[in-house]
Amino acid sequence: MAEQWIQTISQKALLALLYEVSASPKPGLVDRFNQGAHKDMDFFTFMASSAALSNYFNDCVAEGVEYSGKNPKELFNALRSHGMKAEKAMFEATNNVNTHKGLIFSLGIICAAASCCMMESESKYVDTETICTKVSEMTQGLCLRELTLLKKTVNLTYGEKLYVNYGLKGIRGEVENGFPTVRKYSLPVLKKLKGLNNISINNIYVQTLLHLMAVNEDTNIVARHNLETLERVHLYAQEVLDAGGMLTQEGVQMIGKLDKEFTRRNISPGGSADLLAVTIMLDLLS
């Protein structure tokens, strides 16, 4: 039975990567139509990167099975070497382009948490809250260790700089708190849209992304620009949603214009794209 779970969880993680990049059009992001605000990667770079990560997701699920019933923090520590190996595989597949570093972190943890919860409950059906609680337990103290108590002042990573300059915790904060933005905003929206008739899966995912762009503290945007640009992105996304987004002709036209604008101004809501993949993954698991 455990073998079956391993296979289905890792397949869903891979699907989440593929569905996220395939959803089009996504303002400023790589999709099937264009490269967005990314000159060094395209749709095919993401395909290569996704394929390179399939074994990694299997490894994470296997660790979740191994550590079921044990200290969740030990499970998190067991994932580190797999994550480093996965990053190496990604960079080899993409000629040193960072396509999925954030999702190696997020989806790897979710894979391990989901398999661990399934083993502990002896059921392949585990709800989102249970998985996200496990994620939070696994990563408790992460922001304190890696951001708040930061000692170094040189060679800071993007994430560390953003915390020092703006107090933004980025994906570390999301993970440690069990993906609150996903649970509160994007997952309910996605589930509601799936209940409506005549909406394609593509349009559901783009619409869900817009909801994330309207609220997410997207560190990708702040890293390239500043907090003011992030606030404007929140407003732009809300305006598009108010016009109906992917559900109306006016909204679709606005998304097209926003894509051109973001591409021209080098704005990439990559943090929201990552949370879309997380949303898709949790939906597939449920």
C-alpha positions as CSV (number, residue, x, y, z in Angstrom):
1,M,0.0,0.0,0.0
2,A,2.8,2.4,0.9
3,E,4.3,1.9,-2.6
4,Q,1.1,3.1,-4.1
5,W,1.0,6.2,-2.0
6,I,4.5,7.1,-2.9
7,Q,3.8,6.9,-6.6
8,T,0.6,8.9,-6.5
9,I,2.0,11.7,-4.3
10,S,5.1,12.2,-6.3
11,Q,3.1,12.1,-9.6
12,K,0.8,14.9,-8.2
13,A,3.9,17.0,-7.3
14,L,5.1,16.7,-10.9
15,L,1.7,17.4,-12.2
16,A,1.5,20.6,-10.1
17,L,4.7,21.8,-11.7
18,L,3.4,21.1,-15.2
19,Y,0.0,22.5,-14.6
20,E,1.4,25.7,-13.2
21,V,3.7,26.5,-16.1
22,S,1.1,25.5,-18.6
23,A,-1.7,27.8,-17.3
24,S,-1.8,30.7,-19.8
25,P,-1.7,33.7,-20.0
26,K,0.1,34.6,-16.8
27,P,1.2,38.2,-16.5
28,G,5.0,38.5,-16.5
29,L,5.5,34.8,-16.1
30,V,6.7,32.0,-18.3
31,D,3.7,30.1,-19.9
32,R,2.7,28.5,-23.2
33,F,2.4,31.8,-24.9
34,N,5.7,33.6,-24.0
35,Q,8.6,34.0,-21.6
36,G,7.1,36.9,-19.7
37,A,9.7,39.0,-17.8
38,H,12.2,36.1,-18.0
39,K,14.9,36.4,-20.8
40,D,16.8,33.3,-19.6
41,M,14.0,30.7,-19.6
42,D,11.0,29.6,-21.5
43,F,8.2,26.9,-21.4
44,F,10.7,24.2,-22.5
45,T,13.2,25.1,-19.8
46,F,10.4,24.4,-17.3
47,M,9.6,21.1,-19.0
48,A,13.3,20.0,-18.6
49,S,13.4,21.2,-15.0
50,S,10.2,19.3,-14.1
51,A,11.5,16.1,-15.6
52,A,14.7,16.4,-13.7
53,L,12.8,16.6,-10.4
54,S,10.7,13.5,-10.6
55,N,13.1,11.3,-8.6
56,Y,13.4,14.0,-5.9
57,F,9.6,13.9,-5.2
58,N,9.8,10.1,-4.9
59,D,12.7,10.5,-2.4
60,C,10.7,13.0,-0.3
61,V,7.7,10.7,-0.1
62,A,9.9,7.8,0.9
63,E,11.3,9.9,3.8
64,G,7.8,10.7,4.9
65,V,7.0,7.0,5.1
66,E,10.3,6.4,6.9
67,Y,9.7,9.1,9.6
68,S,6.0,8.5,10.2
69,G,5.3,8.5,14.0
70,K,8.7,10.2,14.7
71,N,9.7,13.8,15.4
72,P,8.6,16.0,12.4
73,K,11.7,18.2,12.7
74,E,13.8,15.1,12.0
75,L,11.8,14.5,8.9
76,F,12.5,18.0,7.7
77,N,16.2,17.6,8.4
78,A,16.2,14.3,6.4
79,L,15.0,16.2,3.3
80,R,17.9,18.7,3.2
81,S,20.4,16.4,1.3
82,H,17.6,15.4,-1.2
83,G,16.9,19.1,-1.8
84,M,20.5,19.9,-2.5
85,K,20.7,17.0,-4.9
86,A,17.5,18.2,-6.6
87,E,18.8,21.7,-7.0
88,K,21.9,20.3,-8.7
89,A,19.8,18.2,-11.0
90,M,17.6,21.3,-11.9
91,F,20.6,23.5,-12.7
92,E,22.1,20.7,-14.9
93,A,18.9,20.4,-16.8
94,T,18.4,24.1,-17.3
95,N,22.0,25.3,-18.0
96,N,22.2,26.9,-14.5
97,V,18.8,28.7,-14.7
98,N,16.7,28.8,-11.5
99,T,13.3,27.6,-12.5
100,H,12.1,25.7,-9.5
101,K,14.2,26.4,-6.4
102,G,11.2,27.6,-4.4
103,L,9.1,24.6,-5.4
104,I,11.9,22.1,-4.6
105,F,11.5,23.4,-1.1
106,S,7.7,23.7,-0.9
107,L,6.6,20.7,-2.8
108,G,9.3,18.5,-1.3
109,I,8.0,19.3,2.2
110,I,4.4,18.7,1.1
111,C,5.3,15.3,-0.4
112,A,7.0,14.2,2.8
113,A,4.2,15.6,5.0
114,A,1.5,14.0,3.0
115,S,3.1,10.5,3.0
116,C,3.9,10.8,6.7
117,C,0.2,11.8,7.5
118,M,-1.1,8.9,5.3
119,M,1.1,6.4,7.1
120,E,0.1,7.7,10.5
121,S,-3.6,7.7,9.8
122,E,-3.4,4.5,7.7
123,S,-5.5,6.2,5.1
124,K,-4.7,7.6,1.6
125,Y,-7.3,10.3,2.2
126,V,-5.8,13.1,4.4
127,D,-7.3,16.6,4.4
128,T,-5.4,19.8,3.7
129,E,-5.4,21.0,7.3
130,T,-3.7,17.8,8.5
131,I,-1.0,18.0,5.8
132,C,-0.4,21.7,6.5
133,T,-0.2,21.2,10.2
134,K,2.4,18.6,9.6
135,V,4.3,21.0,7.3
136,S,4.2,23.6,10.1
137,E,5.5,21.1,12.7
138,M,8.3,20.0,10.4
139,T,9.5,23.6,9.9
140,Q,8.9,25.1,13.3
141,G,11.6,27.7,14.2
142,L,12.8,28.0,10.5
143,C,12.3,31.8,10.3
144,L,13.9,32.3,13.7
145,R,17.0,30.2,12.7
146,E,17.5,31.4,9.2
147,L,16.2,35.0,9.3
148,T,15.6,36.5,12.8
149,L,18.9,35.3,14.2
150,L,20.8,36.0,11.0
151,K,24.4,36.8,11.9
152,K,26.1,37.3,8.5
153,T,26.1,40.7,6.9
154,V,27.7,39.9,3.5
155,N,26.8,37.4,0.7
156,L,23.2,37.5,1.8
157,T,20.7,35.5,-0.3
158,Y,17.7,37.2,-1.9
159,G,15.5,35.9,0.9
160,E,17.8,37.1,3.6
161,K,18.1,40.6,2.1
162,L,14.4,40.9,1.8
163,Y,14.0,40.0,5.5
164,V,16.7,42.5,6.6
165,N,15.4,45.3,4.4
166,Y,11.6,44.8,4.6
167,G,10.9,42.2,7.2
168,L,9.4,39.9,4.5
169,K,9.7,36.2,5.4
170,G,8.7,34.9,1.9
171,I,8.3,31.2,1.3
172,R,9.9,30.4,4.7
173,G,7.1,32.2,6.5
174,E,4.5,30.5,4.3
175,V,5.8,27.0,5.0
176,E,6.4,27.5,8.7
177,N,2.8,28.7,9.1
178,G,1.4,25.9,7.0
179,F,0.7,27.9,3.8
180,P,-1.9,30.4,5.3
181,T,-2.2,32.4,2.0
182,V,-3.1,29.2,0.1
183,R,-5.5,27.9,2.8
184,K,-7.2,31.3,3.2
185,Y,-7.3,32.6,-0.3
186,S,-6.3,30.5,-3.3
187,L,-7.5,26.9,-2.4
188,P,-11.1,28.0,-1.5
189,V,-11.2,30.0,-4.8
190,L,-9.9,27.0,-6.9
191,K,-12.4,24.6,-5.3
192,K,-15.3,27.1,-5.9
193,L,-14.3,27.6,-9.5
194,K,-14.1,23.8,-10.1
195,G,-17.7,23.6,-8.9
196,L,-18.9,26.0,-11.7
197,N,-19.8,24.8,-15.2
198,N,-18.0,25.5,-18.5
199,I,-14.7,26.8,-17.0
200,S,-11.6,25.1,-18.4
201,I,-8.9,23.9,-16.0
202,N,-6.6,26.5,-17.7
203,N,-8.9,29.4,-16.8
204,I,-9.4,28.1,-13.3
205,Y,-5.7,28.1,-12.6
206,V,-5.1,31.6,-14.2
207,Q,-8.0,33.0,-12.2
208,T,-6.6,31.4,-9.0
209,L,-3.2,33.0,-9.8
210,L,-4.9,36.5,-10.0
211,H,-6.4,36.0,-6.5
212,L,-2.9,35.2,-5.2
213,M,-1.4,38.2,-7.0
214,A,-4.0,40.4,-5.3
215,V,-2.9,39.4,-1.7
216,N,0.5,37.7,-1.7
217,E,3.6,39.4,-0.3
218,D,5.5,38.3,-3.4
219,T,9.2,38.5,-2.7
220,N,10.0,38.0,-6.4
221,I,8.5,41.4,-7.2
222,V,10.1,43.1,-4.3
223,A,13.5,41.6,-5.1
224,R,13.3,43.0,-8.7
225,H,11.7,46.3,-7.7
226,N,10.3,47.5,-4.3
227,L,7.3,47.4,-2.0
228,E,5.6,50.1,-3.9
229,T,5.6,48.0,-7.1
230,L,4.2,45.0,-5.1
231,E,1.3,47.2,-3.9
232,R,0.6,48.3,-7.4
233,V,0.6,44.6,-8.5
234,H,-2.0,43.9,-5.8
235,L,-4.2,46.7,-7.2
236,Y,-3.7,45.6,-10.8
237,A,-4.7,42.1,-10.0
238,Q,-7.8,43.2,-8.1
239,E,-8.9,45.5,-10.9
240,V,-8.7,42.5,-13.3
241,L,-10.6,40.4,-10.9
242,D,-13.3,43.1,-10.5
243,A,-13.7,43.0,-14.3
244,G,-14.2,39.2,-14.1
245,G,-10.7,38.0,-14.9
246,M,-10.6,34.9,-17.0
247,L,-14.4,34.6,-16.7
248,T,-15.2,37.7,-18.9
249,Q,-14.0,39.0,-22.3
250,E,-13.1,42.3,-20.7
251,G,-11.0,40.6,-18.0
252,V,-9.2,38.4,-20.5
253,Q,-8.2,41.5,-22.5
254,M,-7.0,43.2,-19.3
255,I,-4.8,40.2,-18.5
256,G,-3.3,40.4,-22.0
257,K,-2.4,44.1,-21.5
258,L,-1.1,43.3,-18.0
259,D,1.2,40.6,-19.4
260,K,2.7,43.1,-21.9
261,E,3.1,45.7,-19.2
262,F,4.8,43.3,-16.7
263,T,7.1,42.0,-19.4
264,R,8.1,45.5,-20.5
265,R,8.7,46.6,-16.8
266,N,10.4,43.3,-15.8
267,I,7.8,42.5,-13.2
268,S,7.5,38.8,-12.4
269,P,5.0,37.5,-9.7
270,G,7.1,34.3,-9.4
271,G,6.2,33.9,-5.7
272,S,2.5,33.8,-6.5
273,A,3.3,31.3,-9.3
274,D,4.9,29.1,-6.7
275,L,1.9,29.3,-4.4
276,L,-0.3,28.5,-7.4
277,A,1.7,25.2,-7.8
278,V,1.3,24.6,-4.0
279,T,-2.5,25.3,-4.3
280,I,-2.8,22.8,-7.2
281,M,-0.8,20.2,-5.3
282,L,-3.0,20.4,-2.2
283,D,-6.1,20.3,-4.4
284,L,-4.8,17.2,-6.2
285,L,-4.0,15.5,-2.8
286,S,-7.5,16.2,-1.5
